[in-house]
């Protein structure tokens, strides 16, 4: 058994997204008795399996970073090893300056080591501006800085607007000029601290990565799951129940109070549970409401976390009607180009299992909505389908009518890692550290991707049960990208 846990230790997990379910799975591994309480009518959070035109698809996150091991390991542990699948293609494009252009290589989240790396995407003026970086005086990053602000100062706005922005937007649905470099691209932040030139810092990172990857790689960078990544929370919930855990949906928690003996009382409707440890795996605002009575300072920090909303439009076409579709897995769209969609995934090209479900159907999806961009999401589903089709036609020439469409809305779906996020998370954990048996996890803390959420869940359980090892490491080194988030 893990530190602080016995077979009589009761752990209550609030929230049954992938973080909450991973926490329950971890607590059972410590030998504890586990109850998971979920306010909505289903498990999975932003991971949602579905179907269109008889073909299985993901209606939320659709891939997970495999080079970070936690999510793939959880899939294997819960019976999905045989269904793990690498993308059929990783070639992507960017729709900018009036054309679909190959996604550049040789950059770190859109930041190049040389101007030549972005040739074809940037204008001649934009490329020339990158060359000036080596001659500029050092730009201090301090304790944190916005990615867009720093990169624009060193390399010019065109690098940010045409590449950094769409790449970060696919992860956070956010604004590159507000997003924290320390939290979202920590390896670049550390390199920027060590080098006077940003392009020099990127080249140093690339050299380090080349050395690290000199040995044969053990697998793909990304993974999906046959039937959809949305299968993962279902499998974890089934595993939790099979091992004696209780997973209750439609059970919102309305109160969390500390008992005189140091335990916790969790109120869910008319039901009151006594817990030795509680892991709050709800979104930041819901977590703030629950923590306000016992941890007001932590609650205030969490209440200030901002979120972005977005929508996914899934479209199914007859294969014969989609013959003009370009090769590759899809494309990103810089906001500066004035289009409505922010990305499109050619799902049938990217995932072999989707193509195999029905070879005569081609599935695409688009994403819409960024932080502060609320007007588009007030439109009805038919309008979102229409603007998606218009942009797809302009980008790819696809002019056929789809045989089926689905619109999935993710209101307040993605937390915004603004400048100072790293410090905010540290303050939250400092406040909660004064309350033994209580911890938090989820996308609002150390990364919005599936592996980061799983890792955060594991350390939250260890902390709640009195074993804080690893928590500081997670806080200091959040996952640099959020692959597998609800963005494209």
RAGILIN-V105445 format. One line per field, one symbol per residue. ss: DSSP state (h for helix, s for strand, l for the rest). phi: phi as a letter, one per 20 degrees, with the letter a starting at -180 (. if undefined). psi: psi as a letter, one per 20 degrees, with the letter a starting at -180 (. if undefined). Layout:
ss: ???
phi: ???
psi: ???
//
This chain:
ss: lllllllllsssssllshhhhhhhhhhhhlllsssssllllllsllllssssllsssslllllssllllhhhhhhhhlllhhhsslllllllssssllssssllllssllssllhhhhsllslhhhhhhhhhhhhllllllllllshhhhhhhhhlhhhhhhhhhhhhhhhhllllllsshhhhlhhhhhhhhhlllhhhhhhhhhhhhhhhlllllllllsssslllllhhhhhhhhhhhhlllsssllllllsssslllllsssssllssssslsssslllhhhhhhhhllllhhhhhhhhlllsssssssssssshhhhlllllllsssslhhhlllllssslhhhhlhhhhhhlllssssssssllllllhhhhllhhhhhhhhhhhhhhhhlllllllssssssssssssllsllhhhhhhhhhhhhlllllssslllllllllhhhhhhhhhhhhhhhllllllhhhhhhllllllllllll
phi: .fgndcfefdddddodfffffffffffffeneeccddcffebeoledbebbblmdfbedcgcbbfefeeffffffffdndgfdfbfgfbdfccceblnbfcgffdmcdlneeebfffdfneefgffffffffgfeefgdfemfabfgffffffedofffffdcfgfffffedlddgedffffeecffffffffecfdfffffffffffffffeffgferffccccgnoffffffffffffffeofdcddmcfedbbceefenecdddcmeecdecebcdedeggffffffegfdcffffffffefecddbcdddcdcfgfedfefffoepbdcfgfeneefdabdegfefcgffffgbfedddcbcccocgndeffeeffgfffffffffffffecnfdfefeacbddddflecfeefgnfgfffffgfffffecgncbcbpffddqefffffffffffffgffencegnffffffcfgfcdgnfffe
psi: qrpjqriipopppopkahgghhgggghhhijrpppppphrjrrhcjooqaqpkjpprpjcqjrqphhpigggghgghkjjgiippqqhqjprrpoqljqpqppqrkrolioqhqhhhjphgqrhghhhhhhighiqqpopibhrqpgggghhhgiqhhgghiggghghhhgikaohihpphhhhmhhhghhhhiqhpghhgghgghgghhghjhqpqiarhqqappiqhihghghggggghhjiqpoprkmppiqoqprhjiaqpopncippppqhqpookrrgghhgghihhhmhghggghhipqqqqrqpopppqphhikhiprrriaqqophhijrgqirppnhhhhohhghhgoijpppqqqqqprpinhghiiqrghghgghghghhghhijoiqpqiqqppppnplhoqpmrpjgghgghgghgghiinqjprqraiifjpirghhhgghgghgggghjjnjphghggghmqphqlpjrir.
//
